[in-house]
Amino acid sequence: MTIQRLCRHLFSPSVRRAFPPATLQAITEAIAAGEQRHGGQVMFAVEADLPLHALWHKVTPRQAAEHAFARLRTWDTVHNNGVLIYLLLADHAIEILVDRGLQGRVAPEQWQRVCTHLREGLRGSQPVAALRDAIDEVSTLLEGHFPASARSDQDGLPDTPQILG
């Protein structure tokens, strides 16, 4: 654990400040609209920082995202096609994790491209648009493998952003 990382986590902005209600609502609406286009399930989770014990054990943002994927039961969908978009604010990290039904269907580079576009967009003057665009990109990737005709009647994952921590 570096001193820099420790300080970033100790003094990270709150999720509520970084994601006001209007932003959370925009994310919810973008996920709901996207899921009308495909048979996949998208979940968005954001965490301000990691607890001290996680930092001590050098938990990476990817490992934190994997833990969130399991804790939020992102894998619990009819077609095993859940996608988690995870942000760890203190590390400025964006991770996308997918369930086994998507393994091998979408190249890791395509998911990484979504992360890159989102990271660049969040640095710009229109972060809400960047979030909507990222969710739209994920929906476009899902459309090619799980068309709307494959949609389940049940919405397996909540559309509302999950605030962790």
Secondary structure, 3 states (H helix, E strand, C coil): CCHHHHHHHHCCCCHHHHCCHHHHHHHHHHHHHHHCCECCEEEEEEECCCCHHHHHCCCCHHHHHHHHHHHCCCCCCCCCCEEEEEEEHHHCEEEEEECCCCCCCCCHHHHHHHHHHHHHHHHCCCHHHHHHHHHHHHHHHHHCCCEHHHCCCCCCCCCCCEEEC
